[in-house]
């Protein structure tokens, strides 16, 4: 997240959107994995 020049004026490109969705899915998967092992 270093070289963000103008995030407000630039619409998310399909490639960028794919990265956002992938990161969200990975984060959710890790959270679910952690929580499922915490319960027992």
PDBQT receptor file of N, H, CA, C and O in Angstrom, charges set to zero:
ATOM      1  N   UNK A   1       0.838  -1.198   0.000  1.00  0.00    +0.000 N 
ATOM      2  CA  UNK A   1       0.000   0.000   0.000  1.00  0.00    +0.000 C 
ATOM      3  C   UNK A   1       0.877   1.253   0.000  1.00  0.00    +0.000 C 
ATOM      4  O   UNK A   1       0.524   2.261   0.613  1.00  0.00    +0.000 OA
ATOM      5  N   UNK A   2       1.992   1.191  -0.670  1.00  0.00    +0.000 N 
ATOM      6  H   UNK A   2       2.279   0.372  -1.168  1.00  0.00    +0.000 HD
ATOM      7  CA  UNK A   2       2.932   2.306  -0.618  1.00  0.00    +0.000 C 
ATOM      8  C   UNK A   2       2.647   3.350  -1.684  1.00  0.00    +0.000 C 
ATOM      9  O   UNK A   2       2.632   4.547  -1.398  1.00  0.00    +0.000 OA
ATOM     10  N   UNK A   3       2.418   2.899  -2.918  1.00  0.00    +0.000 N 
ATOM     11  H   UNK A   3       2.430   1.927  -3.151  1.00  0.00    +0.000 HD
ATOM     12  CA  UNK A   3       2.309   3.851  -4.019  1.00  0.00    +0.000 C 
ATOM     13  C   UNK A   3       0.862   4.069  -4.449  1.00  0.00    +0.000 C 
ATOM     14  O   UNK A   3       0.518   3.851  -5.611  1.00  0.00    +0.000 OA
ATOM     15  N   UNK A   4       0.023   4.495  -3.522  1.00  0.00    +0.000 N 
ATOM     16  H   UNK A   4       0.303   4.672  -2.578  1.00  0.00    +0.000 HD
ATOM     17  CA  UNK A   4      -1.353   4.833  -3.866  1.00  0.00    +0.000 C 
ATOM     18  C   UNK A   4      -1.420   6.331  -4.138  1.00  0.00    +0.000 C 
ATOM     19  O   UNK A   4      -1.344   7.138  -3.212  1.00  0.00    +0.000 OA
ATOM     20  N   UNK A   5      -1.561   6.701  -5.403  1.00  0.00    +0.000 N 
ATOM     21  H   UNK A   5      -1.622   6.045  -6.156  1.00  0.00    +0.000 HD
ATOM     22  CA  UNK A   5      -1.542   8.115  -5.761  1.00  0.00    +0.000 C 
ATOM     23  C   UNK A   5      -2.889   8.761  -5.510  1.00  0.00    +0.000 C 
ATOM     24  O   UNK A   5      -2.973   9.747  -4.776  1.00  0.00    +0.000 OA
ATOM     25  N   UNK A   6      -3.961   8.217  -6.114  1.00  0.00    +0.000 N 
ATOM     26  H   UNK A   6      -3.893   7.417  -6.710  1.00  0.00    +0.000 HD
ATOM     27  CA  UNK A   6      -5.291   8.809  -5.937  1.00  0.00    +0.000 C 
ATOM     28  C   UNK A   6      -6.341   7.707  -5.869  1.00  0.00    +0.000 C 
ATOM     29  O   UNK A   6      -6.981   7.398  -6.874  1.00  0.00    +0.000 OA
ATOM     30  N   UNK A   7      -6.523   7.115  -4.695  1.00  0.00    +0.000 N 
ATOM     31  H   UNK A   7      -6.003   7.366  -3.878  1.00  0.00    +0.000 HD
ATOM     32  CA  UNK A   7      -7.484   6.011  -4.572  1.00  0.00    +0.000 C 
ATOM     33  C   UNK A   7      -8.931   6.455  -4.726  1.00  0.00    +0.000 C 
ATOM     34  O   UNK A   7      -9.794   5.645  -5.060  1.00  0.00    +0.000 OA
ATOM     35  N   UNK A   8      -9.205   7.736  -4.485  1.00  0.00    +0.000 N 
ATOM     36  H   UNK A   8      -8.503   8.394  -4.213  1.00  0.00    +0.000 HD
ATOM     37  CA  UNK A   8     -10.587   8.213  -4.547  1.00  0.00    +0.000 C 
ATOM     38  C   UNK A   8     -11.054   8.359  -5.993  1.00  0.00    +0.000 C 
ATOM     39  O   UNK A   8     -12.199   8.039  -6.312  1.00  0.00    +0.000 OA
ATOM     40  N   UNK A   9     -10.170   8.840  -6.865  1.00  0.00    +0.000 N 
ATOM     41  H   UNK A   9      -9.240   9.099  -6.605  1.00  0.00    +0.000 HD
ATOM     42  CA  UNK A   9     -10.583   9.108  -8.246  1.00  0.00    +0.000 C 
ATOM     43  C   UNK A   9     -10.433   7.879  -9.135  1.00  0.00    +0.000 C 
ATOM     44  O   UNK A   9     -11.075   7.790 -10.182  1.00  0.00    +0.000 OA
ATOM     45  N   UNK A  10      -9.589   6.930  -8.727  1.00  0.00    +0.000 N 
ATOM     46  H   UNK A  10      -9.068   7.003  -7.876  1.00  0.00    +0.000 HD
ATOM     47  CA  UNK A  10      -9.365   5.750  -9.555  1.00  0.00    +0.000 C 
ATOM     48  C   UNK A  10     -10.336   4.637  -9.179  1.00  0.00    +0.000 C 
ATOM     49  O   UNK A  10     -10.315   4.166  -8.042  1.00  0.00    +0.000 OA
ATOM     50  N   UNK A  11     -11.188   4.207 -10.113  1.00  0.00    +0.000 N 
ATOM     51  H   UNK A  11     -11.204   4.589 -11.036  1.00  0.00    +0.000 HD
ATOM     52  CA  UNK A  11     -12.105   3.100  -9.830  1.00  0.00    +0.000 C 
ATOM     53  C   UNK A  11     -11.340   1.786  -9.763  1.00  0.00    +0.000 C 
ATOM     54  O   UNK A  11     -10.319   1.637 -10.435  1.00  0.00    +0.000 OA
ATOM     55  N   UNK A  12     -11.812   0.832  -8.967  1.00  0.00    +0.000 N 
ATOM     56  H   UNK A  12     -12.641   0.954  -8.421  1.00  0.00    +0.000 HD
ATOM     57  CA  UNK A  12     -11.106  -0.449  -8.850  1.00  0.00    +0.000 C 
ATOM     58  C   UNK A  12     -11.158  -1.236 -10.150  1.00  0.00    +0.000 C 
ATOM     59  O   UNK A  12     -12.238  -1.504 -10.676  1.00  0.00    +0.000 OA
ATOM     60  N   UNK A  13     -10.010  -1.600 -10.660  1.00  0.00    +0.000 N 
ATOM     61  H   UNK A  13      -9.133  -1.382 -10.233  1.00  0.00    +0.000 HD
ATOM     62  CA  UNK A  13      -9.947  -2.402 -11.879  1.00  0.00    +0.000 C 
ATOM     63  C   UNK A  13     -10.281  -3.852 -11.542  1.00  0.00    +0.000 C 
ATOM     64  O   UNK A  13     -10.149  -4.257 -10.387  1.00  0.00    +0.000 OA
ATOM     65  N   UNK A  14     -10.711  -4.644 -12.530  1.00  0.00    +0.000 N 
ATOM     66  H   UNK A  14     -10.818  -4.314 -13.469  1.00  0.00    +0.000 HD
ATOM     67  CA  UNK A  14     -11.018  -6.058 -12.271  1.00  0.00    +0.000 C 
ATOM     68  C   UNK A  14      -9.872  -6.793 -11.589  1.00  0.00    +0.000 C 
ATOM     69  O   UNK A  14     -10.101  -7.649 -10.734  1.00  0.00    +0.000 OA
ATOM     70  N   UNK A  15      -8.634  -6.461 -11.967  1.00  0.00    +0.000 N 
ATOM     71  H   UNK A  15      -8.448  -5.765 -12.661  1.00  0.00    +0.000 HD
ATOM     72  CA  UNK A  15      -7.481  -7.115 -11.366  1.00  0.00    +0.000 C 
ATOM     73  C   UNK A  15      -7.363  -6.737  -9.894  1.00  0.00    +0.000 C 
ATOM     74  O   UNK A  15      -7.105  -7.587  -9.042  1.00  0.00    +0.000 OA
ATOM     75  N   UNK A  16      -7.555  -5.444  -9.606  1.00  0.00    +0.000 N 
ATOM     76  H   UNK A  16      -7.764  -4.753 -10.298  1.00  0.00    +0.000 HD
ATOM     77  CA  UNK A  16      -7.479  -4.975  -8.229  1.00  0.00    +0.000 C 
ATOM     78  C   UNK A  16      -8.618  -5.567  -7.412  1.00  0.00    +0.000 C 
ATOM     79  O   UNK A  16      -8.421  -5.979  -6.269  1.00  0.00    +0.000 OA
ATOM     80  N   UNK A  17      -9.808  -5.607  -7.998  1.00  0.00    +0.000 N 
ATOM     81  H   UNK A  17      -9.968  -5.271  -8.926  1.00  0.00    +0.000 HD
ATOM     82  CA  UNK A  17     -10.976  -6.156  -7.307  1.00  0.00    +0.000 C 
ATOM     83  C   UNK A  17     -10.751  -7.627  -6.981  1.00  0.00    +0.000 C 
ATOM     84  O   UNK A  17     -11.132  -8.098  -5.910  1.00  0.00    +0.000 OA
ATOM     85  N   UNK A  18     -10.133  -8.345  -7.904  1.00  0.00    +0.000 N 
ATOM     86  H   UNK A  18      -9.823  -7.962  -8.775  1.00  0.00    +0.000 HD
ATOM     87  CA  UNK A  18      -9.853  -9.770  -7.677  1.00  0.00    +0.000 C 
ATOM     88  C   UNK A  18      -8.905  -9.942  -6.494  1.00  0.00    +0.000 C 
ATOM     89  O   UNK A  18      -9.059 -10.860  -5.689  1.00  0.00    +0.000 OA
ATOM     90  N   UNK A  19      -7.918  -9.043  -6.399  1.00  0.00    +0.000 N 
ATOM     91  H   UNK A  19      -7.793  -8.297  -7.052  1.00  0.00    +0.000 HD
ATOM     92  CA  UNK A  19      -6.978  -9.112  -5.280  1.00  0.00    +0.000 C 
ATOM     93  C   UNK A  19      -7.689  -8.848  -3.962  1.00  0.00    +0.000 C 
ATOM     94  O   UNK A  19      -7.417  -9.509  -2.959  1.00  0.00    +0.000 OA
ATOM     95  N   UNK A  20      -8.603  -7.877  -3.965  1.00  0.00    +0.000 N 
ATOM     96  H   UNK A  20      -8.824  -7.340  -4.779  1.00  0.00    +0.000 HD
ATOM     97  CA  UNK A  20      -9.340  -7.542  -2.745  1.00  0.00    +0.000 C 
ATOM     98  C   UNK A  20     -10.194  -8.726  -2.307  1.00  0.00    +0.000 C 
ATOM     99  O   UNK A  20     -10.216  -9.084  -1.129  1.00  0.00    +0.000 OA
ATOM    100  N   UNK A  21     -10.896  -9.331  -3.265  1.00  0.00    +0.000 N 
ATOM    101  H   UNK A  21     -10.878  -9.040  -4.222  1.00  0.00    +0.000 HD
ATOM    102  CA  UNK A  21     -11.757 -10.473  -2.943  1.00  0.00    +0.000 C 
ATOM    103  C   UNK A  21     -10.914 -11.650  -2.457  1.00  0.00    +0.000 C 
ATOM    104  O   UNK A  21     -11.286 -12.330  -1.501  1.00  0.00    +0.000 OA
ATOM    105  N   UNK A  22      -9.788 -11.887  -3.109  1.00  0.00    +0.000 N 
ATOM    106  H   UNK A  22      -9.485 -11.335  -3.885  1.00  0.00    +0.000 HD
ATOM    107  CA  UNK A  22      -8.924 -13.000  -2.713  1.00  0.00    +0.000 C 
ATOM    108  C   UNK A  22      -8.389 -12.790  -1.299  1.00  0.00    +0.000 C 
ATOM    109  O   UNK A  22      -8.388 -13.717  -0.489  1.00  0.00    +0.000 OA
ATOM    110  N   UNK A  23      -7.937 -11.577  -1.005  1.00  0.00    +0.000 N 
ATOM    111  H   UNK A  23      -7.938 -10.824  -1.663  1.00  0.00    +0.000 HD
ATOM    112  CA  UNK A  23      -7.411 -11.289   0.330  1.00  0.00    +0.000 C 
ATOM    113  C   UNK A  23      -8.500 -11.454   1.381  1.00  0.00    +0.000 C 
ATOM    114  O   UNK A  23      -8.248 -11.975   2.467  1.00  0.00    +0.000 OA
ATOM    115  N   UNK A  24      -9.709 -11.012   1.056  1.00  0.00    +0.000 N 
ATOM    116  H   UNK A  24      -9.914 -10.589   0.174  1.00  0.00    +0.000 HD
ATOM    117  CA  UNK A  24     -10.829 -11.136   1.992  1.00  0.00    +0.000 C 
ATOM    118  C   UNK A  24     -11.142 -12.606   2.257  1.00  0.00    +0.000 C 
ATOM    119  O   UNK A  24     -11.358 -13.007   3.400  1.00  0.00    +0.000 OA
ATOM    120  N   UNK A  25     -11.164 -13.407   1.189  1.00  0.00    +0.000 N 
ATOM    121  H   UNK A  25     -10.988 -13.081   0.259  1.00  0.00    +0.000 HD
ATOM    122  CA  UNK A  25     -11.452 -14.831   1.346  1.00  0.00    +0.000 C 
ATOM    123  C   UNK A  25     -10.371 -15.527   2.169  1.00  0.00    +0.000 C 
ATOM    124  O   UNK A  25     -10.671 -16.360   3.024  1.00  0.00    +0.000 OA
ATOM    125  N   UNK A  26      -9.122 -15.180   1.907  1.00  0.00    +0.000 N 
ATOM    126  H   UNK A  26      -8.878 -14.502   1.213  1.00  0.00    +0.000 HD
ATOM    127  CA  UNK A  26      -8.020 -15.797   2.651  1.00  0.00    +0.000 C 
ATOM    128  C   UNK A  26      -8.119 -15.433   4.130  1.00  0.00    +0.000 C 
ATOM    129  O   UNK A  26      -7.948 -16.289   4.998  1.00  0.00    +0.000 OA
ATOM    130  N   UNK A  27      -8.396 -14.157   4.413  1.00  0.00    +0.000 N 
ATOM    131  H   UNK A  27      -8.535 -13.462   3.708  1.00  0.00    +0.000 HD
ATOM    132  CA  UNK A  27      -8.534 -13.722   5.801  1.00  0.00    +0.000 C 
ATOM    133  C   UNK A  27      -9.674 -14.435   6.501  1.00  0.00    +0.000 C 
ATOM    134  O   UNK A  27      -9.539 -14.866   7.646  1.00  0.00    +0.000 OA
ATOM    135  N   UNK A  28     -10.803 -14.559   5.803  1.00  0.00    +0.000 N 
ATOM    136  H   UNK A  28     -10.912 -14.209   4.873  1.00  0.00    +0.000 HD
ATOM    137  CA  UNK A  28     -11.962 -15.241   6.386  1.00  0.00    +0.000 C 
ATOM    138  C   UNK A  28     -11.643 -16.711   6.643  1.00  0.00    +0.000 C 
ATOM    139  O   UNK A  28     -12.019 -17.262   7.677  1.00  0.00    +0.000 OA
ATOM    140  N   UNK A  29     -10.954 -17.339   5.702  1.00  0.00    +0.000 N 
ATOM    141  H   UNK A  29     -10.649 -16.892   4.862  1.00  0.00    +0.000 HD
ATOM    142  CA  UNK A  29     -10.605 -18.753   5.855  1.00  0.00    +0.000 C 
ATOM    143  C   UNK A  29      -9.688 -18.959   7.057  1.00  0.00    +0.000 C 
ATOM    144  O   UNK A  29      -9.871 -19.904   7.826  1.00  0.00    +0.000 OA
ATOM    145  N   UNK A  30      -8.704 -18.080   7.220  1.00  0.00    +0.000 N 
ATOM    146  H   UNK A  30      -8.555 -17.313   6.596  1.00  0.00    +0.000 HD
ATOM    147  CA  UNK A  30      -7.782 -18.196   8.347  1.00  0.00    +0.000 C 
ATOM    148  C   UNK A  30      -8.534 -17.998   9.664  1.00  0.00    +0.000 C 
ATOM    149  O   UNK A  30      -8.309 -18.732  10.626  1.00  0.00    +0.000 OA
ATOM    150  N   UNK A  31      -9.422 -17.013   9.705  1.00  0.00    +0.000 N 
ATOM    151  H   UNK A  31      -9.605 -16.417   8.923  1.00  0.00    +0.000 HD
ATOM    152  CA  UNK A  31     -10.212 -16.774  10.914  1.00  0.00    +0.000 C 
ATOM    153  C   UNK A  31     -11.050 -18.001  11.256  1.00  0.00    +0.000 C 
ATOM    154  O   UNK A  31     -11.083 -18.436  12.407  1.00  0.00    +0.000 OA
ATOM    155  N   UNK A  32     -11.724 -18.555  10.257  1.00  0.00    +0.000 N 
ATOM    156  H   UNK A  32     -11.698 -18.201   9.322  1.00  0.00    +0.000 HD
ATOM    157  CA  UNK A  32     -12.581 -19.723  10.485  1.00  0.00    +0.000 C 
ATOM    158  C   UNK A  32     -11.748 -20.916  10.955  1.00  0.00    +0.000 C 
ATOM    159  O   UNK A  32     -12.142 -21.651  11.860  1.00  0.00    +0.000 OA
ATOM    160  N   UNK A  33     -10.587 -21.089  10.319  1.00  0.00    +0.000 N 
ATOM    161  H   UNK A  33     -10.267 -20.492   9.584  1.00  0.00    +0.000 HD
ATOM    162  CA  UNK A  33      -9.690 -22.188  10.672  1.00  0.00    +0.000 C 
ATOM    163  C   UNK A  33      -9.240 -22.051  12.119  1.00  0.00    +0.000 C 
ATOM    164  O   UNK A  33      -9.280 -23.016  12.882  1.00  0.00    +0.000 OA
ATOM    165  N   UNK A  34      -8.809 -20.837  12.496  1.00  0.00    +0.000 N 
ATOM    166  H   UNK A  34      -8.777 -20.054  11.876  1.00  0.00    +0.000 HD
ATOM    167  CA  UNK A  34      -8.375 -20.587  13.866  1.00  0.00    +0.000 C 
ATOM    168  C   UNK A  34      -9.499 -20.850  14.853  1.00  0.00    +0.000 C 
ATOM    169  O   UNK A  34      -9.300 -21.539  15.854  1.00  0.00    +0.000 OA
ATOM    170  N   UNK A  35     -10.670 -20.311  14.580  1.00  0.00    +0.000 N 
ATOM    171  H   UNK A  35     -10.831 -19.752  13.767  1.00  0.00    +0.000 HD
ATOM    172  CA  UNK A  35     -11.790 -20.445  15.512  1.00  0.00    +0.000 C 
ATOM    173  C   UNK A  35     -12.245 -21.893  15.633  1.00  0.00    +0.000 C 
ATOM    174  O   UNK A  35     -12.621 -22.329  16.721  1.00  0.00    +0.000 OA
ATOM    175  N   UNK A  36     -12.219 -22.643  14.540  1.00  0.00    +0.000 N 
ATOM    176  H   UNK A  36     -11.913 -22.289  13.656  1.00  0.00    +0.000 HD
ATOM    177  CA  UNK A  36     -12.678 -24.030  14.596  1.00  0.00    +0.000 C 
ATOM    178  C   UNK A  36     -11.746 -24.870  15.477  1.00  0.00    +0.000 C 
ATOM    179  O   UNK A  36     -12.200 -25.807  16.134  1.00  0.00    +0.000 OA
ATOM    180  N   UNK A  37     -10.457 -24.545  15.497  1.00  0.00    +0.000 N 
ATOM    181  H   UNK A  37     -10.088 -23.783  14.963  1.00  0.00    +0.000 HD
ATOM    182  CA  UNK A  37      -9.532 -25.287  16.345  1.00  0.00    +0.000 C 
ATOM    183  C   UNK A  37      -9.590 -24.805  17.786  1.00  0.00    +0.000 C 
ATOM    184  O   UNK A  37      -9.307 -25.576  18.704  1.00  0.00    +0.000 OA
ATOM    185  N   UNK A  38      -9.953 -23.538  18.003  1.00  0.00    +0.000 N 
ATOM    186  H   UNK A  38     -10.182 -22.912  17.258  1.00  0.00    +0.000 HD
ATOM    187  CA  UNK A  38     -10.064 -23.014  19.362  1.00  0.00    +0.000 C 
ATOM    188  C   UNK A  38     -11.212 -23.680  20.111  1.00  0.00    +0.000 C 
ATOM    189  O   UNK A  38     -11.124 -23.889  21.321  1.00  0.00    +0.000 OA
ATOM    190  N   UNK A  39     -12.281 -24.013  19.406  1.00  0.00    +0.000 N 
ATOM    191  H   UNK A  39     -12.353 -23.843  18.424  1.00  0.00    +0.000 HD
ATOM    192  CA  UNK A  39     -13.456 -24.580  20.074  1.00  0.00    +0.000 C 
ATOM    193  C   UNK A  39     -13.199 -26.012  20.556  1.00  0.00    +0.000 C 
ATOM    194  O   UNK A  39     -13.848 -26.475  21.495  1.00  0.00    +0.000 OA
ATOM    195  N   UNK A  40     -12.261 -26.706  19.921  1.00  0.00    +0.000 N 
ATOM    196  H   UNK A  40     -11.735 -26.330  19.159  1.00  0.00    +0.000 HD
ATOM    197  CA  UNK A  40     -11.991 -28.043  20.406  1.00  0.00    +0.000 C 
ATOM    198  C   UNK A  40     -11.952 -29.023  19.284  1.00  0.00    +0.000 C 
ATOM    199  O   UNK A  40     -11.733 -30.213  19.512  1.00  0.00    +0.000 OA
TER     200      UNK A  40
